């Protein structure tokens, strides 16, 4: 059994965290290829955590759990589990908060029964491994690190950012971008190579100078195209 979290460690890791989730699906055309994300807040008094986020097919997840001591000195972890898709699927894993403020998400799994639409969900069933990384979230006093940063979709740059005036905005015509400074969550819209408008969502981690998320893809009619592709900010 895991040891209870000491009051000292609980105080040290208190605060908000963000993490990007990577999906590993072998030999499953049509499964999501974008990044999901999770945000959570550790409450030291109750030694508990509340979490929420989006998976890379647009499915929301949220819950709460007790935080227990991790394997390393000053580390703490909590189990994440949520039944999804009318209890026909699930997501699970373990989020570890490290003493240096880093986050490691591992031992994760994501199962979907398929049958989704172009608006949300995978159109094919899959059983995927899930892992990720993140960091404690602290709003920067200066957002200048995003000056000249690039947004990419499926590995291709589509917009540069400006942080003039302390507000990150897209400099490229036809691209919308909005970032919530208090959480690092971002949303936006761009036009793909087929001249179709695509909405994207993700999370930015100032401590890592990196952000990632996903945008949903249209159905190719045979279920072989990924239901989402990655969006990255760096």
C-alpha positions in Angstrom: 0.0 0.0 0.0 1.1 3.5 -0.7 2.1 5.8 2.2 0.0 8.8 3.0 1.4 12.1 1.8 3.2 14.0 4.6 2.0 17.5 5.4 5.3 18.9 4.3 5.2 17.2 0.9 1.6 18.2 0.5 2.5 21.9 1.0 5.5 21.6 -1.4 3.4 20.2 -4.3 0.3 22.4 -3.7 -0.8 24.3 -6.7 -1.9 23.8 -10.3 -0.4 21.6 -13.0 -0.8 20.9 -16.7 0.3 17.9 -18.8 0.1 16.9 -22.4 -1.1 13.3 -23.1 0.3 11.2 -26.0 -1.7 8.4 -27.5 0.1 5.3 -28.8 -2.2 3.2 -31.0 -0.6 0.4 -33.1 -2.2 -0.8 -36.4 -5.5 1.1 -35.9 -6.2 3.4 -38.9 -8.8 6.1 -37.9 -7.7 6.4 -34.3 -6.7 9.8 -32.9 -3.2 11.1 -33.6 -3.5 14.4 -31.8 -2.5 15.3 -28.2 -4.9 15.3 -25.3 -4.3 17.2 -22.1 -5.1 17.3 -18.4 -5.0 20.1 -15.8 -5.2 19.5 -12.0 -4.9 21.3 -8.7 -3.5 19.8 -5.5 -5.2 20.9 -2.3 -2.7 20.5 0.6 -5.2 20.5 3.4 -7.2 17.5 2.1 -4.3 16.0 0.2 -6.5 15.6 -2.7 -6.6 16.6 -6.4 -9.3 17.7 -8.8 -8.6 17.2 -12.5 -10.1 17.9 -15.9 -9.1 17.8 -19.5 -9.8 16.7 -23.0 -8.7 13.6 -24.8 -7.5 13.8 -28.4 -11.0 12.9 -29.8 -12.7 15.8 -28.1 -14.0 13.7 -25.1 -14.1 15.5 -21.8 -12.9 13.9 -18.6 -12.9 15.1 -15.0 -12.7 13.8 -11.5 -11.0 13.8 -8.1 -8.7 11.6 -6.2 -6.5 11.3 -3.1 -2.8 12.2 -3.5 -0.3 9.7 -2.0 3.5 9.5 -1.7 5.5 8.7 -4.8 8.5 6.5 -5.1 11.0 9.4 -4.9 11.6 11.8 -2.0 9.2 14.6 -2.3 7.2 13.0 -5.2 3.5 12.5 -5.0 1.0 10.8 -7.3 -2.7 10.2 -7.9 -4.6 7.7 -9.9 -6.8 8.9 -12.8 -9.7 6.9 -13.9 -12.9 7.8 -15.7 -15.5 5.7 -17.4 -16.4 7.1 -20.9 -18.8 6.7 -23.8 -21.7 5.6 -21.7 -19.4 3.3 -19.7 -18.4 1.4 -22.9 -14.9 2.9 -22.7 -12.5 4.3 -20.1 -9.3 6.3 -19.5 -6.8 5.6 -16.8 -3.3 6.4 -15.6 -1.1 7.7 -12.9 0.0 11.4 -12.7 3.3 11.9 -10.7 4.2 15.4 -9.4 7.9 15.7 -9.0 9.8 17.9 -6.4 11.2 20.0 -9.2 7.7 20.8 -10.5 7.7 18.4 -13.3 4.8 16.0 -14.1 5.1 12.5 -15.5 1.9 10.7 -16.7 2.3 6.9 -17.1 0.7 3.5 -16.8 -2.0 5.0 -18.9 -4.7 3.4 -21.1 -7.5 4.7 -23.2 -10.3 2.5 -24.6 -12.9 3.6 -27.1 -15.8 1.6 -28.6 -15.7 3.7 -31.7 -18.9 5.0 -33.5 -18.0 8.7 -33.1 -18.8 11.5 -35.5 -16.7 14.1 -37.2 -17.5 16.4 -34.4 -16.3 14.2 -31.6 -15.0 10.7 -30.9 -13.2 8.1 -33.0 -15.1 6.3 -35.7 -13.2 3.1 -35.1 -12.7 1.2 -31.8 -9.2 1.2 -30.3 -7.3 0.3 -27.1 -4.4 2.7 -26.7 -1.5 3.3 -24.4 -1.4 6.8 -22.9 1.6 8.7 -21.5 2.7 12.3 -21.1 4.6 15.0 -19.4 3.9 18.4 -17.9 4.8 20.9 -15.2 3.5 23.0 -12.4 1.6 25.9 -13.9 2.6 29.5 -13.0 1.4 32.4 -15.1 4.5 34.2 -16.4 4.9 37.8 -15.5 6.0 38.4 -19.1 4.6 36.4 -22.1 7.5 37.5 -24.3 8.7 33.9 -24.6 5.8 33.4 -27.1 7.0 36.2 -29.3 7.8 34.5 -32.7 6.6 31.1 -31.5 5.0 28.9 -34.1 1.7 27.0 -34.2 1.9 23.8 -36.3 -0.8 21.4 -37.4 0.3 17.8 -38.3 3.9 19.0 -38.2 3.3 21.9 -40.7 3.6 25.6 -39.5 0.5 27.6 -40.0 0.8 30.7 -37.8 3.4 32.8 -35.9 2.5 34.4 -32.6 3.1 37.9 -31.3 3.2 38.7 -27.6 3.2 42.5 -28.0 1.3 44.1 -25.2 1.4 41.0 -23.1 -1.3 39.2 -25.1 -0.3 36.3 -27.3 -2.1 36.6 -30.7 -1.7 35.0 -34.1 0.0 37.2 -36.7 -1.1 35.2 -39.7 -4.3 36.3 -41.5 -7.2 34.0 -41.2 -6.0 32.3 -38.0 -7.7 32.9 -34.6 -5.8 32.2 -31.4 -6.8 32.8 -27.8 -4.9 31.7 -24.6 -6.3 31.8 -21.1 -3.4 33.1 -19.0 -4.7 31.7 -15.7 -4.6 28.1 -17.0 -2.6 27.9 -20.2 -5.5 26.5 -22.1 -5.7 27.7 -25.7 -8.2 27.5 -28.6 -8.3 28.7 -32.1 -9.2 28.2 -35.7 -7.2 27.9 -39.0 -7.9 26.9 -42.6 -6.4 23.6 -43.8 -5.0 22.6 -47.2 -8.5 21.7 -48.3 -9.7 25.2 -47.5 -11.7 23.9 -44.6 -11.9 25.7 -41.3 -10.6 23.6 -38.4 -10.9 24.4 -34.7 -8.1 23.4 -32.3 -7.7 23.1 -28.6 -4.6 22.6 -26.4 -2.6 23.6 -23.4 0.6 25.7 -23.0 3.2 24.9 -20.3 5.3 28.0 -19.7 7.9 26.0 -17.6 8.6 23.8 -20.7 8.1 26.5 -23.3 5.8 24.1 -25.1 2.2 23.5 -25.8 0.2 20.9 -27.6 -3.3 19.8 -28.5 -5.4 18.6 -31.4 -7.9 19.4 -34.1 -10.6 17.0 -35.3 -10.4 15.7 -38.9 -13.2 15.0 -41.4 -14.3 11.4 -42.0 -12.7 10.0 -45.2 -15.7 7.7 -45.7 -13.8 4.5 -44.9 -12.5 5.2 -41.4 -8.8 5.2 -42.3 -8.0 8.8 -41.7 -7.1 9.8 -38.1 -10.0 11.3 -36.2 -7.6 14.0 -35.0 -4.2 15.4 -35.8 -1.7 17.2 -33.5 -1.4 20.9 -32.9 1.8 22.1 -31.3 3.0 25.5 -30.0 6.7 26.1 -29.6 
